[in-house]
Amino acid sequence: LQFTEEKLGQAEKTELDAHLENLLSKAECTKLWTEKIMKQTEVLLQPNPNARIEEFVYEKLDRKAPSRMNNPELLGQYMIDAGNEFGPGTAYGNALIKCGETQKRIGTADRELIQTSAINFLTPLRNFIEGDYKTITKERKLLQNKRLDLDAAKTRLKKAKVAEARAASEQEVRITQSEFDRQAEITRLLLEGISSTHAHHLRCLNDFVEAQMTYYAQCYQYMLDLQKQLGSFPSTFLSNNNQSSTTPAQSVSTPSVLASASASLPSVSNSIVTSGLSELKSSSGSRKARVLYDYDAANSSELSLLADEVITVYSIPGMDSDWLMGERGNQKGKVPITYLELLN
């Protein structure tokens, strides 16, 4: 009745003090944004909504979800299968297998990121929503009921005509006021814990950032290693892909991203980013090189190659920039640089 009369504007209500109101709005705000951040992090880590629902169901049933390949692992497997089908001895087949293995490593790093983030970031956030905030909601509801009891008692006191009724109503107001004050204090103490919740969630956020940093550093390293395995492609190689040789194509082995990243990552050697092949072109010395893929000579001026053999290579002034001179014993001929990995 008190609640209805308040809504109709027929009864006065006791307002909570400003400090308590501020704490309540801070708690609501924390709950709202924690939920949004938590849900969007889940989407980021697992973009497939069906997989998210499945994981949620298994979690509620307290059972482990069946292990399935993630997207990078699946792509990796397709690449490896295709490479084996085309022939590991062919240039394309060999490259597909190497790319596939790297995709699978990225898939493993992906799993580790999801697992670490779930333990260190998502779980504490969910515990707040399903634990602390539920307790706050329960005590807040209790406070609302105590306030309604108090205001109903105040209304009865106003309406009391005879002395006995007034005395009884005054006693009721004192009791309900005391119960309201006690509940307000309990609620206030709980709400003041939101500040320590923020401090805890800040530590969890740092853990999440660290997990992401580890993941991206792993991916970066895997791709660097893959690039080295595939051999360095100088800019002129791009002109083979029907591009105009006058276009200032950027070297595939040294994209600007890698150059800037290597400047900010002291642990990554700059020599990785600098193409050893371009160094060799400008020097008059010779280097050892490992052959990455089989190569059949197109004519007598070229040297046929076998994957994994080591040959000596050097540059001749005026030679086409896609080629080096190769030597194996007393055999000599032109070799395509994209089929080589220079050795130190």
N, C-alpha and C positions, 0 to 999 in steps of 0.2 A: 504493500500500500504506500509506504514512504517513497519508494523508488518511482512508482506511478505518479504520485502527487508532485514529485520533483520534476519529472518529465513534463508534466502539465503546467508547471510553474506555480503550483499551489502550495508548495512547501519549500522552506529554506534548507540548504545543505551546508555542512561543515566543510570548508575547503582545507586541503592538505597544505602544510607549510611549504614555502617556496623551495627550500633545500630538498625536501622529499620529492617534490614535483620534478625538479631538475634531475635528481637521481633516477627517477622513473623514466624520464624521456631519454636519458643516456643509456639506460638498460635496453629500452625498446630499439633505439638506434643501433646499439651493438648487436642485438639479436638479428635485426633486419640485414645489416651489412655482412655479418658473419655467415648467414645463410646464403646470401648472394655470392660471396667470394667462394664459399665451400662448393656450391653447385657448379659454378663456372670453372673451378679448378678440376672438378670431376670430369667436366666436358672436355677440358684441355687435355687431361691425361688419358681419357678414353672417349674419343669423338663419336664412337658408335653407340647410339642410344639403346639398341637391343642388347648389346653386350653389357651396358651399364645396368639395365633392368635385370638381366640374368644374374650378374654379380650381386645385386641388391637382394634378390630372392634367395640365392644360396646363402648369403650372409644372415638373413632372417631365419633360415632353416638351420643355421649353424653348421653348414656343410661347405666343403671346398669346391669351388667352381671348377669344371673340367678344364684342363690346360689346352689351350689352342694357340696356333701360330698367330702372332700379331702381324700387322701389315708389312713392316720392313722384312720380317722373317719369311713371309709368304712370297714377297717379290724376290728375295734372295734365293729361295728354293727354285722358283721358276727360272731365274737366270742361270743357276747351276745346272738344272736339268737341260735347259736349252743349250748351254755351252757344251755339255757332254754329248748331246745329240748332234751338234754341228761339228764336234771333234775338238778335244782339248788341245790338239796340235795346231789348229788353225788360229789365226790372229784374233778373229772375232769370238770364237769359242773360248779361247784362253782368257780373253778380257771379260767375257760374260761370267765365267766361273769366279774370277777374282772380284768382280763387282758384287756377285751374289754372296760371296763369303763376307764381304764388308757390310752388305745390307743386313746379313744375319747378326753380325756383331752389334750393329746399331739397334737391331731388334732386342738383343739381350740388354743393352744399355737402357733401352726404353722400359723394359720390365723392371729393371733396378730402380729407375726414376719413379715409376708408379708405386712400387713397394715402399721405397723410402719416404715418398711424399705422403702416402696413406698413413704410415705409422707416425711420422714426425709432424705432419701438418693437418691433414684432414681429420684424423681421429680426435685430437684435442679440441678442434673446432666443433665437431659433432657432439663430443662429450658435454661441451658448454650448452649447446642447444637442447640436448635431450636430458641433461642433468641439472646444472645450476639454474638455467633459465626456467625450467619447469618448476623448480622449487620457488623461485621468485614469483612466478605466476600464481602458484597456489597460495602463498602468503599474501600476495597483493589482493587476491579475491577475498581472502579472510578479512583483510583490512577494510575492503569495501563493505562487507557484511557488518563489521563492527561499527563502521560509520553510519550505516543505515539504522542500526539498532539505537545508536546514540541520538541521531536526529529524530527518530520516532519518539524516543523518550522525551526529548526537548519539546516536541509538538504536543505531547500529552500534558506536559507541565504547563504549557501556555493555556491549554483548554481547561485545566483543572479549576473548578469553581470553589469547592469546599476545602477547608483547611486540611482534613485528613487526606484527601486525594492529592493536595499539593505536597504534603509531607512525603507521601509514598512516591510521587513522581520525582521529587527532588532526590530522594534516595536512589531511585532507578537511574536518574541522570548521572549521579556520582559514580555508580557502579559501571554503567556503559561507557562513561568518559574514561574511567581508569582502564577498562578493557581495550578501548580504542587506542589510548596512549601507549599501552604495552605492545599492542600489535603494530602500531606505527614505528615503535623503536626496533622491533624484530625485523620489520620490512626494511627499515633504514640501514641496519647493520648488514643485511644481505646485499642490498643495493650498493653499499660502499665497497663491496668485494669486486665490483665491475672494474675498478682501477687495477686491481691485481690480475684480473682476467686479461685486460689489455696488455699488461706487462708479460704475461705468460704467452699470449698469442703473438707478441712481438718476437719472443725467442723462437717460437714455432715457425714464424715467417722467415727468420734468419736460416733455420734448418732447411726450409723449402728452397730458398735462394741457393744455398750451398749444394743441394741435390741437383738443381737445374744446372748450376755452374759445372759440376762434375760431369753431368750428362753431355752438355754442349762441348766441353773440353775433350771428352772421349770421342764424340762424333767427329770433331775437328781433326783429332789425331788419326782416327781410322781413315778419314778421307785423304789426309796427307800421305799416309802409308800407301793407300790404294793408288794415289796419283803417281807415287814413286814407282810402284810395281808396273803400272801401265806405261811408264816412260814419260819423259817430258815432251810436250808438243809445242814447238816454237810457233810463232805467229804465222810463218809462211806456210805451215802445214794446213792452216785453215783455207788457204787458197785452193787446196785440192777439192774442197767441198763446194765447187762451182761458185766460189766467191771471187770477186775481182781482186787480183793481187795488188791493186793500187789502194784497196781499202786498208786503212791502218788498223788491222785486226789485232786485238790484244792477245798476248801469249796466254795459251790455255794453262800453262804451268805456273804462271805468276799473275793471277787475277789481282786487281787492286785490293780486294777484300783480304786476301792472304797477306799482301804486303803490309796493309795497315794493322792486321791482326798480329803479324809477327813482330811489329814494332811495340805492341802493347803486351806481348807475351814473351818475356825474356827467356823462358824455358825452351821455346821453339827456336832452333837454330836458323839463322837467316840463310845459311847455305842451302837449306831445303828449298827455300823460296827461289833462290837464284838458280837459274838453269845451268847445270854443268856443261850442257851441250853448247850453249852460246859462248862459254869460257873457252871451250876447246876450239871453236870456230876462229876465235881471235888469237889463239896461241899457235905456235908452230910445232908444239910437242905432240906426243902420242899418248893414248890412254887405253887401259883395258876396258872392255865393255862386255856385259852379259847379254846374250841374245834372248829376247822375250818370246818370240814366236818363230815358227818355221817360215822361211822365205825362199821361194824358187826364183832364181835369176831369170830375168826376161831376155837378156842377151849376154854376149861374151864379156861385155865391160862390167857386168855386175857379178857379185859373189853370192852363191846360195848359202843360206843359213839354217842352222838347226836350233830349236829352242833349248835354252839353258847352256849352250856352249859359250866359252869365253874367247873373244878375239881381240886383236889390237886395232885401234882406229885412230885416224888422224885426218886433219883437214888439208885440202889443197886450195891455194888461192884461186878464186874465180869459179870454183865448183858450185853447182846448184846447192842452195842452202838446205834443201831437204835431204841431202846425202853426205856421207863421209866415205873416206877410203878405208877399206877393211883388209886385214891380213890374217891368214891362218896358215902357219908354216910358210911354204913357198907359194901358196895361192893368194891372189890379190884381186880386189875388185870393189866397185861401188856398192855401198849398203845403205838402205833407208834408215835414217836416224830414229824414226818412230818405232823401229823394231828393237831398239837397244836401250839398255840401262847402263849408264857409265858407272864404273867401279872406282873407289878411291885408290 
